Amino acid sequence: MARPTMSTVVGDLHEVARQAARAAVAEVDTAAMPDLVRELDSSVLLGIGAFLGSSTGLRHDRCTAAEIIADLRTAPRHEWIPHHWLTALTAGGLIDRDLQGRFGRSRPIRRSELVGAREAIGRTVHGLGYPDRLAHYLLDTLRHLESLLRDEVSAQSLLFPDGDLATAQAVYHDNPINRYLNAAAIEVARWATHRCPDRLRVLELGAGIGATTADLLPVLSGHTMEYLFTDLSEFFLQTARWRFAQHRFVRYHLVDFDADIPQQVPDARQVELVVAVNTAHNALHVGELLTRIRSLLTPGGALLLIETTEEHHQSLTSMPFLLSARPGRPHPERRDHRAGTSRTYHTGAEWLAELRLADLNPVVLLPEPQDPLAAFSQHLVLALA
């Protein structure tokens, strides 16, 4: 993303948020992170390539995507995922595609390479500041690729074993990039309380495990009339009710944000701040979602958006399975820039364009392009109505 023009409305908020975010990772050596991100991506992609090369007709011949899907006995709702992998593997040089649309291995993957890739996953995860639990999770997803594709194991059961949130906490909170982004988000929340003392109303969409919510609520407490914690999953709502019970101003609602939001939550009309953290990309049409969000905001209200702007290979063994349709349903078709593709995320430029089309003016963007943490392709945007 290119840095947007600063608005006089927010004054020095960008700099305050940037300094707070950098202070949150002050003890971390970030210089090596771009190289470590690339190494982790290539290690996971190698694992996927080895799996397809040993479990399908690719081990001895060229195959169409349909033949590969059949070899893997892929569940109908996941049939889009091997297509997605083949696109990444072709771009990564591990698979090639001929003029007839048949895929073949560019070269065999040696066992020693796989051993090295497994070791690299542990080393790079540690070097990037993630808990070791994340390395175990990545290796588990690689080991279970066949079962995941066949719907014999669910991605949710690996991410939330026996309902435990610790692995998801490692992914979404306990690491440098999320400490950085959440520290900036805290400054945005503090700014919002100053603008609307004692009457601030906040709506969080797709709040999930509440990884960012947990950092925002202490700042908002005492200054907020109502915090609407919403998600599509009752599991997350139940967990949040227990976790945030001390914050009496939080209300919990099931919400599908691809549908009319006020019909599901009448109290969602006219809020001063909407929070959407790593969830807006799930919308079938991002522009329509942003327009719905804009209609909920009071004049001068704000959207705090945290989003991924590039799909990294390290997520290919997990995120696609979490995005697949529910059992028995077809994979949902995107209707925005991603239509006709298997893309999960918008680029930074596409997000900024969609925000402006929805009459939401981007005024804060972090991390800045030159920051090594930008290698994670996760960004915080504050946009004003």
Buried (B, 14 or more C-beta within 10 A) or exposed (E): BEBBEBBEEBEEBBEBBBBBBBEBBEEBEBEBBBEBBBBBBBBBBBBBBBBBBEBBBBEEEBBBBEBBBBBBEBBBBBBBBBBBBBBBBBEBEBBBBEEEEBBBBBEEBEEEBBEEBBEBBBBBBBBBBBBEBBBBBBBBBBBBBBEBBBBEBBBBEBBBEEEEBEBBBBBBBBBBBBBBBBBBBBBBBBBBBEBBEEEBBBBBBBBBBBBBBBBBBEBBBEBBBBBBBBBBEEBBBEBBEEBBEEBEBBBBBEBEBBEEBEEBBEBBEEBBBBBBBBBBBBBBBBBBBBBBBBBBBBEEBBBBBBBBBBBBBBBBBBBBBEBBEEEEEEBBEBBBBBEEEBBBBBBBEBBBBBBBEBBBBBBBBBBBEEBBBBBBBBBBBBBBB
